[in-house]
Amino acid sequence: MSDEQGSFGEVQGGVAGDKLRSFIERIQRLEEEKATIAGDIKDVYNQAGSEGFDKKILRKVISILKEDKDKRQEFESVLDTYLAALGVDRD
Protein backbone atom coordinates (compact mmCIF):
# COMPACT_ATOMS: atom_id res chain seq x y z
CA MET A 1 0.00 0.00 0.00
CA SER A 2 1.46 3.43 -0.92
CA ASP A 3 1.69 6.40 1.48
CA GLU A 4 -1.29 8.05 -0.18
CA GLN A 5 -3.47 4.97 0.29
CA GLY A 6 -2.60 4.22 3.94
CA SER A 7 -5.05 4.00 6.82
CA PHE A 8 -5.56 6.81 9.33
CA GLY A 9 -2.66 5.53 11.41
CA GLU A 10 -0.27 5.83 8.47
CA VAL A 11 1.01 8.83 6.57
CA GLN A 12 -1.44 9.98 3.90
CA GLY A 13 -0.35 12.69 1.51
CA GLY A 14 2.26 13.79 4.06
CA VAL A 15 -0.23 14.08 6.93
CA ALA A 16 0.02 11.79 9.95
CA GLY A 17 -3.36 10.09 10.27
CA ASP A 18 -3.27 9.79 14.07
CA LYS A 19 -2.55 13.49 14.45
CA LEU A 20 -5.36 14.36 12.03
CA ARG A 21 -7.78 12.06 13.86
CA SER A 22 -6.83 13.73 17.16
CA PHE A 23 -7.60 17.20 15.78
CA ILE A 24 -10.90 16.05 14.30
CA GLU A 25 -11.99 14.41 17.56
CA ARG A 26 -11.08 17.51 19.58
CA ILE A 27 -13.02 19.74 17.19
CA GLN A 28 -16.03 17.43 17.40
CA ARG A 29 -15.98 17.51 21.21
CA LEU A 30 -15.69 21.31 21.23
CA GLU A 31 -18.56 21.62 18.74
CA GLU A 32 -20.71 19.48 21.04
CA GLU A 33 -19.76 21.65 24.03
CA LYS A 34 -20.52 24.78 22.00
CA ALA A 35 -23.99 23.46 21.17
CA THR A 36 -24.62 22.66 24.83
CA ILE A 37 -23.48 26.10 25.93
CA ALA A 38 -25.61 27.78 23.25
CA GLY A 39 -28.60 25.86 24.59
CA ASP A 40 -27.78 26.95 28.13
CA ILE A 41 -27.54 30.59 27.05
CA LYS A 42 -30.90 30.33 25.29
CA ASP A 43 -32.40 28.89 28.47
CA VAL A 44 -31.09 31.84 30.52
CA TYR A 45 -32.55 34.35 28.05
CA ASN A 46 -35.88 32.50 28.19
CA GLN A 47 -35.82 32.50 31.99
CA ALA A 48 -35.08 36.23 32.03
CA GLY A 49 -37.90 36.78 29.54
CA SER A 50 -40.33 34.82 31.68
CA GLU A 51 -39.43 37.11 34.59
CA GLY A 52 -40.31 40.20 32.57
CA PHE A 53 -36.96 41.22 31.09
CA ASP A 54 -36.83 42.13 27.40
CA LYS A 55 -34.64 39.49 25.72
CA LYS A 56 -33.84 41.71 22.75
CA ILE A 57 -32.57 44.44 25.07
CA LEU A 58 -30.57 41.89 27.09
CA ARG A 59 -28.88 40.72 23.89
CA LYS A 60 -28.03 44.32 23.02
CA VAL A 61 -26.59 44.92 26.51
CA ILE A 62 -24.41 41.80 26.16
CA SER A 63 -23.28 43.00 22.73
CA ILE A 64 -22.39 46.45 24.10
CA LEU A 65 -20.48 44.98 27.04
CA LYS A 66 -18.37 42.88 24.65
CA GLU A 67 -17.23 45.95 22.75
CA ASP A 68 -14.07 47.88 23.47
CA LYS A 69 -14.98 50.99 25.48
CA ASP A 70 -13.09 53.42 23.21
CA LYS A 71 -14.57 51.94 20.03
CA ARG A 72 -18.05 52.04 21.56
CA GLN A 73 -17.62 55.70 22.51
CA GLU A 74 -16.36 56.53 19.02
CA PHE A 75 -19.36 54.74 17.49
CA GLU A 76 -21.78 56.59 19.78
CA SER A 77 -20.16 59.92 18.89
CA VAL A 78 -20.44 59.32 15.15
CA LEU A 79 -24.00 58.04 15.58
CA ASP A 80 -24.94 61.19 17.52
CA THR A 81 -23.36 63.33 14.78
CA TYR A 82 -25.35 61.57 12.06
CA LEU A 83 -28.61 61.77 14.00
CA ALA A 84 -28.03 65.45 14.75
CA ALA A 85 -27.44 66.09 11.03
CA LEU A 86 -30.84 64.51 10.39
CA GLY A 87 -32.49 66.53 13.16
CA VAL A 88 -33.17 63.44 15.27
CA ASP A 89 -32.84 63.80 19.05
CA ARG A 90 -31.76 60.65 20.96
CA ASP A 91 -32.98 61.88 24.33
Backbone as JSON, one array per atom type, in Angstrom:
{
  "sequence": "MSDEQGSFGEVQGGVAGDKLRSFIERIQRLEEEKATIAGDIKDVYNQAGSEGFDKKILRKVISILKEDKDKRQEFESVLDTYLAALGVDRD",
  "N": [[0.85, -1.18, 0.0], [0.62, 2.23, -0.86], [1.95, 5.41, 0.43], [-0.04, 7.33, 0.07], [-2.35, 5.87, 0.12], [-2.68, 4.81, 2.61], [-3.93, 3.78, 5.9], [-5.73, 5.61, 8.51], [-3.85, 5.63, 10.58], [-1.44, 5.67, 9.3], [0.86, 7.53, 7.23], [-0.65, 9.84, 5.11], [-0.62, 11.41, 2.14], [1.38, 13.01, 3.21], [0.44, 13.73, 5.68], [0.11, 12.93, 9.05], [-1.96, 10.4, 10.03], [-2.92, 9.72, 12.65], [-2.51, 12.07, 14.07], [-4.15, 13.82, 12.65], [-6.65, 12.61, 13.12], [-6.81, 13.04, 15.87], [-7.03, 15.86, 16.0], [-9.49, 16.2, 14.66], [-11.25, 14.79, 16.35], [-11.03, 16.34, 18.69], [-12.07, 18.78, 17.78], [-14.68, 17.97, 17.2], [-15.62, 17.33, 19.8], [-15.47, 19.87, 20.99], [-17.3, 21.27, 19.4], [-19.64, 19.97, 20.17], [-19.73, 20.76, 22.86], [-20.0, 23.49, 22.47], [-22.54, 23.62, 21.33], [-24.06, 22.73, 23.47], [-23.56, 24.76, 25.35], [-24.63, 26.95, 23.95], [-27.31, 26.23, 24.02], [-27.72, 26.39, 26.78], [-27.36, 29.14, 27.18], [-29.51, 30.14, 25.71], [-31.57, 29.13, 27.29], [-31.2, 30.68, 29.62], [-31.76, 33.27, 28.67], [-34.46, 32.84, 28.02], [-35.49, 32.31, 30.58], [-35.01, 34.79, 31.81], [-36.68, 36.32, 30.21], [-39.16, 35.23, 30.91], [-39.38, 36.28, 33.39], [-39.95, 38.84, 32.97], [-38.03, 40.47, 31.75], [-36.77, 42.12, 28.86], [-35.78, 40.29, 26.21], [-34.53, 40.97, 23.81], [-33.39, 43.43, 24.4], [-31.65, 42.61, 26.43], [-29.87, 41.07, 24.92], [-28.73, 43.08, 23.38], [-27.47, 44.59, 25.39], [-25.54, 42.73, 26.25], [-24.06, 42.57, 23.89], [-23.08, 45.2, 23.73], [-21.5, 45.29, 26.04], [-19.47, 43.57, 25.33], [-17.98, 45.0, 23.56], [-15.1, 47.06, 22.88], [-14.39, 49.75, 25.01], [-13.45, 52.3, 24.1], [-13.88, 52.12, 21.31], [-16.63, 51.79, 21.3], [-17.44, 54.26, 22.37], [-16.54, 55.96, 20.35], [-18.14, 55.07, 18.23], [-20.69, 55.76, 19.24], [-20.41, 58.54, 19.31], [-20.11, 59.21, 16.57], [-22.56, 58.22, 15.67], [-24.32, 59.94, 17.08], [-23.61, 62.35, 15.83], [-24.46, 61.88, 13.18], [-27.21, 61.51, 13.6], [-27.89, 64.0, 14.65], [-27.37, 65.57, 12.41], [-29.5, 64.82, 10.88], [-31.52, 65.86, 12.29], [-32.59, 64.43, 14.37], [-33.34, 63.67, 17.69], [-31.79, 61.96, 20.29], [-32.52, 61.82, 22.94]],
  "CA": [[0.0, 0.0, 0.0], [1.46, 3.43, -0.92], [1.69, 6.4, 1.48], [-1.29, 8.05, -0.18], [-3.47, 4.97, 0.29], [-2.6, 4.22, 3.94], [-5.05, 4.0, 6.82], [-5.56, 6.81, 9.33], [-2.66, 5.53, 11.41], [-0.27, 5.83, 8.47], [1.01, 8.83, 6.57], [-1.44, 9.98, 3.9], [-0.35, 12.69, 1.51], [2.26, 13.79, 4.06], [-0.23, 14.08, 6.93], [0.02, 11.79, 9.95], [-3.36, 10.09, 10.27], [-3.27, 9.79, 14.07], [-2.55, 13.49, 14.45], [-5.36, 14.36, 12.03], [-7.78, 12.06, 13.86], [-6.83, 13.73, 17.16], [-7.6, 17.2, 15.78], [-10.9, 16.05, 14.3], [-11.99, 14.41, 17.56], [-11.08, 17.51, 19.58], [-13.02, 19.74, 17.19], [-16.03, 17.43, 17.4], [-15.98, 17.51, 21.21], [-15.69, 21.31, 21.23], [-18.56, 21.62, 18.74], [-20.71, 19.48, 21.04], [-19.76, 21.65, 24.03], [-20.52, 24.78, 22.0], [-23.99, 23.46, 21.17], [-24.62, 22.66, 24.83], [-23.48, 26.1, 25.93], [-25.61, 27.78, 23.25], [-28.6, 25.86, 24.59], [-27.78, 26.95, 28.13], [-27.54, 30.59, 27.05], [-30.9, 30.33, 25.29], [-32.4, 28.89, 28.47], [-31.09, 31.84, 30.52], [-32.55, 34.35, 28.05], [-35.88, 32.5, 28.19], [-35.82, 32.5, 31.99], [-35.08, 36.23, 32.03], [-37.9, 36.78, 29.54], [-40.33, 34.82, 31.68], [-39.43, 37.11, 34.59], [-40.31, 40.2, 32.57], [-36.96, 41.22, 31.09], [-36.83, 42.13, 27.4], [-34.64, 39.49, 25.72], [-33.84, 41.71, 22.75], [-32.57, 44.44, 25.07], [-30.57, 41.89, 27.09], [-28.88, 40.72, 23.89], [-28.03, 44.32, 23.02], [-26.59, 44.92, 26.51], [-24.41, 41.8, 26.16], [-23.28, 43.0, 22.73], [-22.39, 46.45, 24.1], [-20.48, 44.98, 27.04], [-18.37, 42.88, 24.65], [-17.23, 45.95, 22.75], [-14.07, 47.88, 23.47], [-14.98, 50.99, 25.48], [-13.09, 53.42, 23.21], [-14.57, 51.94, 20.03], [-18.05, 52.04, 21.56], [-17.62, 55.7, 22.51], [-16.36, 56.53, 19.02], [-19.36, 54.74, 17.49], [-21.78, 56.59, 19.78], [-20.16, 59.92, 18.89], [-20.44, 59.32, 15.15], [-24.0, 58.04, 15.58], [-24.94, 61.19, 17.52], [-23.36, 63.33, 14.78], [-25.35, 61.57, 12.06], [-28.61, 61.77, 14.0], [-28.03, 65.45, 14.75], [-27.44, 66.09, 11.03], [-30.84, 64.51, 10.39], [-32.49, 66.53, 13.16], [-33.17, 63.44, 15.27], [-32.84, 63.8, 19.05], [-31.76, 60.65, 20.96], [-32.98, 61.88, 24.33]],
  "C": [[0.89, 1.24, 0.0], [1.1, 4.37, 0.22], [0.35, 7.08, 1.3], [-2.51, 7.18, 0.07], [-3.52, 4.36, 1.68], [-3.83, 4.49, 4.78], [-4.77, 5.26, 7.63], [-4.28, 6.79, 10.14], [-1.37, 5.72, 10.62], [-0.23, 7.23, 7.87], [0.2, 8.82, 5.28], [-1.19, 11.36, 3.31], [0.51, 13.59, 2.38], [1.64, 14.18, 5.39], [-0.33, 12.83, 7.79], [-1.43, 11.57, 10.33], [-3.77, 10.2, 11.72], [-3.4, 11.22, 14.55], [-3.82, 14.13, 13.89], [-6.6, 13.9, 12.79], [-7.93, 12.78, 15.2], [-7.44, 15.13, 17.03], [-9.09, 17.12, 15.5], [-11.74, 15.72, 15.53], [-12.1, 15.56, 18.54], [-12.09, 18.54, 19.08], [-14.44, 19.26, 17.4], [-16.49, 17.6, 18.84], [-16.3, 18.97, 21.51], [-16.99, 21.78, 20.58], [-19.75, 21.16, 19.57], [-20.86, 20.37, 22.27], [-20.37, 22.99, 23.65], [-22.04, 24.72, 21.86], [-24.68, 23.41, 22.53], [-24.65, 24.04, 25.48], [-24.48, 27.03, 25.27], [-27.01, 27.49, 23.76], [-28.79, 26.43, 25.98], [-28.03, 28.46, 28.09], [-28.98, 30.9, 26.65], [-31.85, 30.14, 26.47], [-32.38, 30.08, 29.44], [-31.87, 33.02, 29.96], [-34.04, 34.08, 28.23], [-36.34, 32.69, 29.64], [-35.95, 33.99, 32.3], [-36.35, 36.8, 31.41], [-39.14, 36.41, 30.32], [-40.48, 35.61, 32.98], [-39.62, 38.58, 34.24], [-39.22, 41.03, 31.91], [-37.09, 41.07, 29.58], [-35.59, 41.43, 26.86], [-33.86, 40.23, 24.64], [-32.91, 42.76, 23.36], [-31.4, 43.75, 25.79], [-29.47, 41.52, 26.1], [-28.06, 41.94, 23.48], [-27.05, 44.72, 24.12], [-25.35, 44.02, 26.47], [-23.49, 42.21, 25.02], [-22.46, 44.24, 23.05], [-21.25, 46.15, 25.07], [-19.28, 44.25, 26.44], [-17.45, 43.85, 23.93], [-16.14, 46.65, 23.56], [-14.66, 49.25, 23.82], [-14.7, 52.17, 24.54], [-13.81, 53.32, 21.87], [-16.06, 52.22, 20.17], [-18.32, 53.53, 21.66], [-17.48, 56.4, 21.17], [-17.61, 56.3, 18.17], [-20.52, 55.63, 17.93], [-21.63, 58.04, 19.34], [-20.53, 60.13, 17.42], [-21.95, 59.16, 14.95], [-24.73, 59.32, 15.98], [-24.78, 62.28, 16.46], [-24.32, 63.12, 13.6], [-26.79, 61.9, 12.41], [-28.86, 63.28, 14.12], [-28.14, 66.08, 13.36], [-28.82, 65.85, 10.43], [-31.93, 65.17, 11.23], [-33.19, 65.57, 14.11], [-32.51, 63.58, 16.65], [-32.91, 62.44, 19.73], [-32.32, 60.67, 22.37], [-34.37, 61.44, 24.5]]
}
